[in-house]
């Protein structure tokens, strides 16, 4: 939100995006136990890149998961949704 507020307040500055014939989108995700193991919540994070440019990222504490595999699947699903949104 801070980045968008900065761009909005500085109309004389601009962002330059080159048009590529084939755009490559990459996504990375991970999850792990939060620092407080009593609540059994996982911390998950993902980021997506268009070519070499970081365009989206997020980190949050998930709801209770039954296993680490479930937490990994949740964050991978969210990363895939984000990448599909970027592709359209």
N, C-alpha and C positions, 0 to 999 in steps of 0.2 A: 504494500500500500504506500509505503514511503517513496518508493521509486516512481510510482504513478503520480503521486502528489508533486514530486520534483519535476517530472516531465511536463505536467500540466502548468506548473508555475513558471516554466522556462520555455515559452513558445519559440524563442529565437534559436534554440538548440533543437537538433533533430536526431532521429535514429535512422541509420542507413542500413537497409537490408538489400542484399543483392539477390536477384532472381536466378535460381539454378534450374537447370533442366531436370535433374533428379535430386531431390532433397532427401538426405539421410537423417533419420530421427533415431536417437539413442535414449534409452532409459535405464536407470540404475535404482535398485531398491535394497533395503536391508531392514531387519528388525532384531531386537534383542530385549532381554529383561530390563525393565526400568530399575532405577536405583533402589526403589522400595519394593522388595520382594513380597511383602505382606499383602499388597493389593493385587498381585498376580497380573499386573498390566504390563504390556510390552510397549516399548518405544519403537515407532516405525518411521522410516524416512525414505523419500524418493526424490529423484531429480531427473529432468529430461533435457536433452540437448537437441538443437537443430543445427546440423553440421558441427562446428566447434563451439557454438554459442549456447550457454546455459539459459534456458527460457523459463522453466518452472521448477519449483522445489517446495517441499513441505516436510515437516517433522511434527509428530504428535504422539500422544500417549493413547493407545488403543483400549477398547473395552476388554473385558476379561476374555482371554483365549484359553481353549482347552489344551493347546500344545503350541510348541514353537513353530511347527509346520503350518498350523492354522494361521498364525500371525504372519508368517512368510507369504502364504497364499493371499491373504487379505491385501498386503502391501503390493504384491505383484499384480493383483487385479486392478488396484487403483492406478498403478503405473501404466498398465496397458490401456485403461480408459483415457488417461491423460495423453498418451501417445496417439490413440485413435482420434482424439479431439484435435490435436495438433495437425494431424494428417489431412483433416477435412478443410 
